[in-house]
């Protein structure tokens, strides 16, 4: 007995150090028995309850709702049990079994968790189009805030269908002032997206929360400006009370006017903006538009008047790119060298090297690339270095240089492992997983992805791995990976990629099945931004499987939802995705119109990195020659890592030459 007691003590001591997240990881990768055993072996009651709750959530995400509910109900800690059952109810609702989801939610004795679970059920029901039932469920919620939140979700779903009268009516019944304001702002965006700008403005002006009213009017301003009614857009913008939102709206108008070619008027509007940062952003946008139009002599002086150092560097980078792309390489290089920020200067010289390489002068391009590398090496941030190397590795792999890509990815991983900040390390390792997958080492990529500690990055990285595996022809394994992903948006992306690959292999029946599954999962997503993007991906997969009529219907649904999205970044990306799906379906004229809308919206985005992401998404759709210009803008406005993989697909051999020039003398760290 003494030996048994000692052995039990050793087991308890060992189990005491097991992370509570580990059991859920086993459930996620398809081993629920082991997950539950490890969780139940934890000796600390609180840790055991927390681990079991996480296992129940993970099992529910895999689709085994019976077992998930069973596990959740065995948890002795009342709070954790309620939390786990609420998660199970949400998963069941997302899977489409709304009756059962509601039943589970109503068994919860904890008022807060019951309210949260019913709110999720109401949102899921609303997403399917059964708005009457969704509203009924929402109105039975006791908690005022959760009830308001659920009704706001129903409002958004109703607005997405075009029934703006009913959406406004529901929104106005909300007693919570902030939720009512948020719901009305969503209705404003949906109405504005349909072109009914006067009504959208009227609804916006009735919002009693000052910040939400200002934000809604700024959204209307952007929608009006996107249609070319710049004077009206400016008038609305100048009536906004909130100084920051007014400045942001005017900056968007200035950029829209500049994009339309009236550079003088755009600069005048920009210089009237009170907020220094927004004024700098607007002037940067004007300088970039002037440079893109070919007026390089005017672009550089405009950029130099910007007082904000980062925005000035951004505008000068765009000017340098435009000058280089236009063939005036001698002028582009001095412009790039005047930029004070090392990262921006390195980026500008890199872009000049790209332009020179595209012109055929590879020797000179290599010199510029080496200069850019030397400047970049002075940047000591390991997070940035790791992501930079990973992005280059991914791009080199896209260009066919798999061996070189593998070496760069290995170095990127070594650097990433030295990062002490957990969030930054996860972000860097996620980029490494993408690069390793692109380089062809799918097992290693999958290991890196599964070890990521944040659910969002893990799901995104696994989806990227699934895409790479599918593209390599291992369709069965791609499906297996896709089915372990718990995030619906990323799972849709992975299944759509598998459907594409299977269709390309000639098995259209199997591809159709995967595409249908992707569609079903996409329709469970309650967030309109994500649902529009997911449906667009599913539409492309359905088209690839040969069902163009169904693909067109899905694309239309995705477009309707996308046009209700308030966030310009997400709306631009969603519309670009729809354009891609429509292109696959063969309707090139409609695709061109959608891509043009996405580009216009992308230009209203205030965050440089987010704008670069949106422009890159549009470039994927439009193809050459327009894509070259859009990528040039993406390079100049945000991180140069964003458009690099796509650029490698457009000019693969130049990507190889660039990587060789920049990293040729850079030995792996284990060799140093």
C-alpha positions in Angstrom: 0.0 0.0 0.0 2.9 2.3 0.8 4.3 1.8 -2.7 0.9 2.3 -4.3 0.4 5.5 -2.2 3.9 6.7 -3.4 3.0 5.9 -7.0 -0.3 7.8 -6.6 1.5 10.7 -5.2 3.9 10.8 -8.2 1.0 10.7 -10.6 -0.8 13.5 -8.7 2.4 15.6 -8.7 2.9 15.0 -12.4 -0.8 15.8 -13.2 -0.7 19.0 -11.2 1.7 20.5 -13.7 -0.4 19.6 -16.8 -1.7 22.8 -18.6 -5.4 23.0 -18.4 -5.5 23.7 -22.2 -3.8 20.4 -23.1 -6.8 18.1 -22.8 -8.8 20.3 -25.2 -5.9 20.1 -27.7 -6.3 16.3 -27.7 -10.0 16.6 -28.3 -9.4 19.0 -31.1 -7.1 16.6 -32.9 -9.6 13.8 -32.7 -8.7 12.0 -29.5 -11.6 12.8 -27.1 -11.1 9.7 -24.9 -7.5 10.7 -24.1 -8.7 14.4 -23.6 -11.3 13.4 -21.1 -9.0 11.0 -19.2 -6.3 13.7 -18.8 -8.8 16.3 -17.7 -10.4 14.0 -15.1 -6.9 13.1 -13.8 -6.2 16.7 -12.7 -6.3 16.8 -8.9 -7.1 20.5 -8.4 -10.9 20.7 -8.6 -10.9 24.2 -10.2 -8.4 23.1 -12.9 -10.3 19.9 -13.5 -13.6 21.8 -14.0 -11.9 24.3 -16.3 -10.2 21.6 -18.4 -13.4 19.6 -18.7 -15.3 22.7 -19.8 -12.6 23.2 -22.5 -12.8 19.6 -23.6 -16.7 19.8 -23.8 -16.3 22.9 -26.0 -13.7 21.2 -28.3 -15.8 18.1 -28.6 -18.8 20.2 -29.5 -16.8 21.9 -32.2 -16.0 18.5 -33.8 -19.8 17.8 -34.1 -20.2 15.2 -31.3 -22.8 17.2 -29.4 -24.2 14.3 -27.4 -20.8 13.6 -25.8 -20.0 17.3 -25.4 -23.2 17.8 -23.4 -22.6 14.6 -21.4 -19.1 15.8 -20.4 -20.4 19.3 -19.6 -23.1 18.0 -17.3 -20.5 16.0 -15.2 -18.7 19.1 -14.2 -19.2 19.7 -10.5 -18.3 23.4 -10.5 -21.6 25.2 -11.2 -20.1 28.2 -13.0 -17.8 26.1 -15.2 -20.7 23.7 -15.9 -22.9 26.5 -17.0 -20.2 28.0 -19.2 -19.5 24.7 -20.8 -23.2 24.0 -21.5 -23.6 27.5 -22.9 -20.7 26.7 -25.4 -22.3 23.4 -26.3 -25.6 25.2 -26.9 -23.9 27.6 -29.2 -22.2 24.8 -31.2 -25.4 22.9 -31.5 -27.1 26.1 -32.8 -24.4 26.8 -35.2 -24.8 23.2 -36.6 -28.5 24.0 -37.3 -30.3 22.1 -34.5 -32.0 25.1 -33.1 -34.6 23.3 -31.1 -32.1 21.3 -29.1 -29.8 24.3 -28.7 -32.7 26.3 -27.2 -33.5 23.3 -24.9 -30.0 23.1 -23.6 -29.8 26.9 -23.1 -33.1 26.9 -21.1 -31.8 24.2 -18.7 -29.1 26.5 -17.4 -29.7 27.8 -13.9 -27.1 30.5 -14.1 -29.0 33.6 -15.4 -26.0 35.2 -17.0 -24.9 32.0 -18.9 -28.5 31.2 -19.9 -28.9 34.7 -21.3 -25.6 34.4 -23.2 -26.5 31.0 -24.6 -30.0 32.1 -25.7 -28.4 35.2 -27.4 -26.2 32.8 -29.4 -29.1 30.7 -30.4 -31.1 33.7 -31.4 -28.2 34.9 -33.6 -27.8 31.5 -35.2 -31.6 31.3 -36.0 -31.5 34.8 -37.4 -28.7 33.9 -39.7 -30.8 31.1 -41.3 -33.5 33.6 -42.1 -36.1 32.7 -39.5 -36.3 36.2 -38.1 -39.7 35.8 -36.4 -38.4 32.9 -34.2 -35.1 34.6 -33.6 -36.9 37.7 -32.4 -39.1 35.6 -30.1 -36.2 33.8 -28.5 -34.3 37.1 -28.0 -37.3 38.8 -26.3 -37.5 35.9 -23.7 -34.0 36.7 -22.4 -34.2 38.1 -18.9 -30.8 39.9 -18.9 -31.4 43.4 -20.4 -28.0 43.7 -21.9 -28.0 40.2 -23.5 -31.5 40.7 -24.7 -30.5 43.9 -26.4 -27.4 42.3 -27.8 -29.4 39.4 -29.3 -32.0 41.8 -30.8 -29.2 43.8 -32.3 -28.0 40.6 -34.0 -31.5 39.9 -35.3 -31.6 43.5 -36.5 -28.4 43.0 -38.5 -29.7 39.8 -40.0 -33.0 41.4 -41.1 -31.2 44.4 -42.5 -29.0 42.0 -44.5 -32.0 40.7 -46.3 -33.1 44.2 -47.4 -36.1 44.5 -45.1 -34.9 47.8 -43.7 -38.3 48.9 -42.4 -38.5 45.9 -40.0 -34.8 46.1 -39.1 -35.3 49.8 -38.1 -38.5 48.9 -36.2 -36.7 46.2 -34.1 -33.8 48.4 -33.5 -36.0 51.2 -32.1 -37.6 48.8 -29.6 -34.3 48.3 -27.8 -34.2 49.9 -24.4 -30.5 49.8 -24.0 -29.3 53.1 -25.4 -25.9 51.9 -26.6 -27.3 48.7 -28.2 -30.1 50.7 -29.9 -27.5 53.1 -31.2 -25.3 50.3 -32.5 -28.3 48.5 -34.1 -29.4 51.7 -35.9 -25.9 52.3 -37.1 -25.9 48.9 -38.6 -29.3 49.6 -40.3 -27.8 52.9 -41.6 -24.9 51.1 -43.2 -27.2 48.5 -44.8 -29.5 51.3 -46.2 -26.5 53.4 -47.4 -25.1 50.3 -49.2 -28.2 50.0 -51.3 -27.8 53.6 -52.5 -30.6 55.1 -50.4 -28.3 57.8 -49.0 -31.0 60.3 -47.9 -32.8 57.7 -45.9 -29.5 56.4 -44.4 -28.6 59.9 -43.4 -32.1 60.5 -41.8 -31.8 57.3 -39.7 -28.2 58.2 -38.7 -29.3 61.6 -37.4 -31.9 60.0 -35.1 -29.3 58.1 -33.2 -29.1 59.6 -29.7 -25.6 58.3 -28.8 -23.2 61.0 -30.1 -20.4 58.6 -30.9 -22.5 56.1 -32.8 -24.3 58.9 -34.6 -21.0 60.3 -35.7 -19.7 56.9 -36.8 -22.9 56.2 -38.7 -22.7 59.5 -40.5 -19.1 58.9 -41.4 -20.2 55.6 -42.9 -22.8 57.4 -45.0 -20.2 59.9 -46.1 -18.0 57.0 -47.3 -20.9 55.4 -49.2 -21.8 58.7 -50.9 -18.2 59.5 -51.8 -17.8 56.0 -53.3 -20.6 56.8 -55.8 -18.8 60.0 -56.9 -21.0 62.5 -55.2 -18.0 64.2 -53.6 -19.7 67.6 -52.8 -22.6 66.0 -51.0 -20.2 63.7 -49.1 -18.1 66.7 -48.0 -21.3 68.5 -46.8 -22.4 65.5 -44.7 -18.9 65.1 -43.3 -18.7 68.7 -42.1 -21.9 68.3 -40.1 -20.5 65.5 -37.9 -20.2 66.8 -34.3 -17.4 64.4 -33.2 -14.1 66.0 -34.2 -12.2 62.8 -34.8 -15.0 61.2 -36.8 -15.4 64.4 -38.8 -11.7 64.4 -39.6 -11.8 60.8 -40.5 -14.8 61.3 -42.9 -13.1 64.3 -44.5 -9.9 62.4 -45.0 -11.9 59.7 -46.8 -13.6 62.3 -49.0 -10.2 63.8 -49.9 -8.9 60.4 -50.9 -12.0 59.7 -53.0 -11.6 63.0 -54.7 -7.9 62.4 -55.3 -8.7 58.9 -56.7 -11.2 60.5 -59.1 -8.4 62.7 -60.5 -9.2 66.1 -58.9 -5.9 66.4 -57.0 -6.1 70.1 -56.4 -9.5 69.9 -54.8 -8.5 66.9 -52.8 -5.5 68.7 -51.4 -7.7 71.7 -50.4 -10.0 69.4 -48.5 -7.2 67.7 -46.8 -5.6 70.9 -45.6 -8.9 72.0 -43.9 -8.8 69.0 -41.6 -8.2 70.0 -37.9 -6.9 66.7 -36.6 -3.1 66.5 -37.4 -3.0 62.8 -37.8 -6.0 62.6 -40.1 -4.7 65.6 -42.1 -1.4 63.8 -42.6 -3.3 60.7 -43.7 -5.4 62.6 -46.2 -2.4 64.4 -47.6 -0.5 61.1 -47.9 -3.5 59.7 -49.8 -3.4 62.7 -52.1 0.3 62.5 -52.7 0.0 58.8 -53.5 -2.9 59.4 -55.9 -0.9 62.1 -57.6 2.1 59.7 -57.9 -0.1 56.9 -59.2 -1.4 59.3 -61.9 2.2 59.9 -63.1 2.6 63.5 -61.8 5.8 62.7 -60.0 7.0 66.3 -59.8 4.0 67.3 -57.8 3.7 64.1 -55.7 7.1 64.5 -53.9 6.7 68.1 -52.8 3.1 67.3 -51.5 4.5 64.4 -49.5 7.3 66.6 -48.0 4.7 69.0 -46.6 3.3 66.3 -44.3 4.4 66.9 -40.7 3.8 63.4 -39.4 7.0 61.4 -39.9 5.4 58.1 -40.5 2.8 59.5 -43.0 5.5 61.5 -44.8 7.6 58.3 -45.1 4.6 56.4 -46.4 3.8 59.1 -49.0 7.5 59.3 -50.1 7.6 55.5 -50.4 4.6 55.6 -52.7 6.2 58.4 -54.7 9.4 56.4 -55.0 7.5 53.3 -56.1 5.5 55.2 -58.7 8.6 56.9 -60.1 10.4 53.6 -60.3 7.5 51.8 -61.9 7.3 54.6 -64.5 10.9 53.8 -65.5 12.6 56.8 -63.9 14.9 54.7 -61.6 17.5 57.4 -61.1 15.0 59.7 -59.5 13.3 57.0 -57.5 16.5 56.0 -55.6 17.3 59.4 -54.2 13.6 59.8 -53.2 13.8 56.5 -51.3 17.1 57.5 -49.6 15.6 60.7 -48.1 13.2 58.7 -46.0 14.3 58.8 -42.4 12.4 55.8 -40.9 14.7 52.7 -41.5 11.9 50.3 -42.0 10.2 52.6 -44.6 13.5 53.4 -46.3 14.3 49.7 -46.6 10.8 49.1 -48.0 11.1 51.9 -50.5 14.5 50.7 -51.7 13.0 47.1 -51.9 10.2 48.4 -54.1 12.6 50.3 -56.3 14.6 47.1 -56.7 11.4 45.3 -57.8 10.7 47.9 -60.4 14.3 47.8 -61.7 14.3 44.0 -61.8 11.0 44.1 -63.7 12.7 46.4 -66.2 15.5 43.7 -66.8 18.4 45.4 -65.0 19.0 42.6 -62.5 22.5 43.7 -61.5 21.3 47.1 -60.4 18.3 45.6 -58.7 20.6 43.3 -56.7 22.6 46.3 -55.6 19.4 48.1 -54.4 18.2 44.9 -52.7 21.5 44.5 -50.9 21.3 48.2 -49.7 17.7 47.5 -48.5 18.9 44.4 -46.6 21.7 46.3 -44.9 19.2 48.9 -43.6 16.7 46.1 -42.6 19.4 44.4 -40.6 19.7 47.4 -38.4 16.1 46.8 -37.2 16.4 44.6 -34.1 12.8 43.6 -33.6 12.8 39.8 -33.8 9.0 39.7 -34.4 9.3 41.8 -37.5 12.5 39.9 -38.7 10.8 36.5 -38.3 7.7 37.6 -40.1 9.8 39.2 -42.9 11.8 36.0 -43.4 8.6 33.8 -43.4 6.9 36.1 -45.9 9.9 35.9 -48.2 10.1 32.2 -47.8 6.4 31.8 -48.7 6.9 34.0 -51.8 10.0 32.1 -52.9 8.1 28.8 -52.6 5.2 30.3 -54.7 7.8 31.0 -57.3 9.1 27.4 -57.2 12.2 27.8 -55.1 11.2 25.2 -52.5 14.7 24.4 -51.2 15.6 28.1 -50.7 12.2 28.6 -49.1 12.8 25.8 -46.6 16.0 27.4 -45.5 14.5 30.8 -45.0 11.6 29.2 -43.1 14.0 27.4 -40.8 15.8 30.6 -40.0 12.5 32.4 -39.4 11.4 29.7 -36.9 14.7 30.0 -35.1 14.2 33.7 -34.7 10.6 33.3 -33.7 11.5 30.9 -30.9 13.7 33.6 -29.3 10.7 36.0 -28.9 9.7 36.3 -25.3 6.3 37.9 -25.7 3.8 35.1 -26.1 1.4 37.0 -28.4 4.2 38.2 -30.7 5.8 34.7 -30.8 2.4 33.1 -31.7 2.0 35.6 -34.5 5.5 35.0 -35.8 5.1 31.2 -35.6 1.8 31.4 -37.4 3.6 33.1 -40.3 6.3 30.4 -40.1 3.7 27.6 -40.3 2.4 29.3 -43.5 5.9 29.4 -45.0 6.8 25.8 -44.0 3.5 24.6 -45.6 4.3 26.6 -48.8 7.8 25.1 -48.9 6.2 21.6 -49.0 6.9 20.2 -45.5 3.3 19.8 -44.5 3.8 17.5 -41.5 6.1 20.0 -39.9 3.8 22.9 -40.7 0.9 21.1 -39.2 2.9 20.5 -36.0 3.8 24.1 -35.7 0.2 25.2 -36.4 -1.3 22.8 -33.8 1.1 24.0 -31.1 0.0 27.7 -31.4 -1.6 28.8 -28.2 -4.3 31.2 -29.5 -7.4 29.6 -31.1 -7.7 32.2 -33.8 -4.1 31.9 -35.0 -4.2 28.1 -34.7 -7.3 27.9 -36.9 -5.9 30.3 -39.5 -2.6 28.5 -39.7 -4.3 25.1 -40.0 -6.5 26.4 -42.8 -3.3 27.6 -44.6 -1.8 24.2 -44.1 -4.9 22.5 -45.4 -4.8 24.7 -48.5 -1.2 23.8 -49.2 -1.8 20.1 -48.7 -4.9 20.2 -51.0 -2.8 22.0 -53.7 -0.1 19.3 -53.4 -2.7 16.7 -54.2 -3.2 15.0 -50.9 -7.0 15.7 -50.8 -7.9 13.2 -48.1 -5.4 14.6 -45.6 -6.5 18.2 -46.5 -10.1 17.2 -45.6 -8.9 15.6 -42.3 -7.1 18.8 -41.3 -10.1 20.9 -42.3 -12.4 18.8 -40.1 -10.3 19.5 -37.0 -10.6 23.3 -37.4 -13.0 24.7 -34.8 -13.4 28.2 -36.3 -16.3 28.1 -38.9 -14.8 30.8 -41.1 -11.4 29.0 -41.4 -13.0 25.6 -41.7 -15.0 26.9 -44.6 -11.9 28.2 -46.2 -10.1 24.9 -45.8 -13.0 22.8 -47.2 -13.4 25.2 -50.1 -9.7 24.8 -50.9 -10.1 21.0 -50.8 -13.1 21.2 -53.1 -11.1 23.3 -55.6 -8.3 20.8 -55.6 -10.6 17.8 -55.9 -12.5 19.5 -58.8 -9.2 20.2 -60.5 -8.4 16.5 -60.3 -11.7 15.7 -62.1 -13.7 14.3 -59.2 -16.6 16.8 -59.5 -19.1 14.7 -57.4 -16.8 14.6 -54.4 -15.9 18.3 -54.9 -19.6 19.2 -54.9 -20.0 17.4 -51.6 -17.1 19.3 -50.0 -18.4 22.6 -51.5 -21.9 22.0 -50.1 -20.4 21.2 -46.7 -18.4 24.5 -46.9 -21.6 26.4 -47.7 -23.5 24.8 -44.8 -20.8 25.8 -42.3 -20.6 29.3 -43.8 -24.3 29.8 -43.2 -23.9 29.1 -39.5 -21.6 32.2 -39.1 -23.5 35.0 -37.5 -20.9 37.8 -38.1 -21.9 39.3 -41.4 -18.3 40.3 -42.3 -17.1 36.7 -41.9 -20.2 35.1 -43.4 -19.9 37.1 -46.6 -16.3 36.1 -47.1 -17.0 32.5 -46.2 -20.0 32.3 -48.6 -17.9 33.9 -51.4 -15.3 31.1 -50.8 -18.0 28.5 -50.9 -19.4 30.0 -54.1 -16.0 29.7 -55.8 -15.7 26.1 -54.8 -19.3 25.3 -56.0 -18.4 27.0 -59.4 -15.2 25.0 -59.6 -17.2 21.8 -59.0 -19.3 22.7 -62.1 -22.6 24.0 -60.5 -22.5 27.5 -61.9 -26.1 28.3 -61.3 -25.9 27.4 -57.6 -22.5 29.3 -57.4 -24.3 32.4 -58.8 -27.0 32.2 -56.1 -24.4 31.9 -53.4 -22.4 34.8 -54.8 -25.5 36.9 -54.8 -26.2 36.1 -51.2 -22.6 36.9 -50.3 -22.8 40.2 -52.1 -26.0 41.2 -50.3 -24.5 40.5 -46.9 -21.2 42.2 -47.9 -23.0 45.4 -48.8 -24.4 45.7 -45.3 -21.0 45.5 -43.6 -20.0 48.8 -42.0 -16.2 48.1 -41.6 -14.7 49.2 -45.0 -11.8 46.8 -44.6 -14.0 43.8 -44.2 -16.5 45.0 -46.9 -13.7 45.5 -49.4 -12.3 42.0 -48.7 -15.7 40.4 -48.9 -16.6 42.1 -52.2 -13.2 41.2 -53.6 -14.0 37.6 -52.6 -17.4 37.7 -54.3 -15.7 39.1 -57.4 -13.4 36.2 -57.5 -16.2 33.7 -57.1 -18.2 35.4 -59.9 -15.1 35.3 -62.1 -14.9 31.5 -61.7 -18.5 31.4 -62.6 -17.7 33.2 -65.9 -19.5 36.5 -65.4 -16.5 38.7 -66.0 -18.4 41.9 -66.4 -20.1 41.6 -63.1 -16.8 40.6 -61.5 -15.1 43.7 -62.8 -17.9 45.9 -61.3 -17.6 44.2 -57.9 -13.8 44.5 -58.0 -14.1 48.2 -58.8 -16.5 48.7 -55.8 -14.1 46.8 -53.6 -11.2 49.0 -54.7 -13.1 52.2 -54.1 -14.0 51.1 -50.6 -10.4 50.0 -49.9 -9.3 53.5 -50.6 -11.4 54.8 -47.8 -9.7 52.6 -45.2 -7.7 54.8 -42.7 -5.3 52.2 -41.3 -2.3 51.8 -43.7 -1.7 48.0 -43.0 -5.4 47.2 -43.3 -5.7 49.2 -46.5 -2.7 47.2 -47.9 -4.5 44.0 -47.0 -7.7 45.1 -48.8 -5.8 46.3 -51.9 -4.0 43.0 -52.1 -7.3 41.1 -51.9 -8.6 43.2 -54.8 -5.4 42.6 -56.8 -5.9 38.8 -56.5 -9.2 39.3 -58.3 -8.4 41.7 -61.1 -5.2 40.2 -62.3 -2.6 41.9 -64.5 -2.1 44.6 -65.5 -4.2 46.4 -62.9 -2.9 44.1 -60.1 0.6 45.5 -60.6 -0.6 49.0 -59.8 -2.7 47.9 -56.8 0.2 45.9 -55.4 2.5 48.9 -55.8 0.0 50.9 -53.6 -0.2 48.0 -51.1 3.6 47.9 -50.8 3.7 51.7 -50.2 0.9 52.0 -47.7 1.4 49.0 -45.3 3.8 46.3 -44.4 5.8 45.1 -47.5 5.1 41.5 -46.2 1.4 41.8 -47.1 1.5 41.8 -50.9 4.7 39.7 -51.2 3.2 36.2 -51.8 0.8 37.5 -54.5 3.6 39.4 -56.2 5.6 36.1 -56.3 2.8 34.5 -58.2 2.7 37.4 -60.7 6.5 37.6 -61.2 7.9 34.3 -59.8 11.3 34.5 -61.3 11.8 38.1 -60.1 10.9 36.9 -56.6 13.7 34.2 -56.8 16.2 36.8 -57.9 15.1 39.2 -55.2 15.4 36.6 -52.5 18.8 35.5 -53.7 20.0 39.1 -53.8 18.7 40.0 -50.3 19.5 36.7 -48.4 22.3 35.2 -50.4 24.9 36.0 -47.7 22.7 35.2 -44.8 23.7 31.8 -43.4 21.4 29.9 -41.1 21.8 30.7 -37.4 23.0 27.3 -36.4 26.0 27.9 -38.8 27.0 31.1 -37.1 
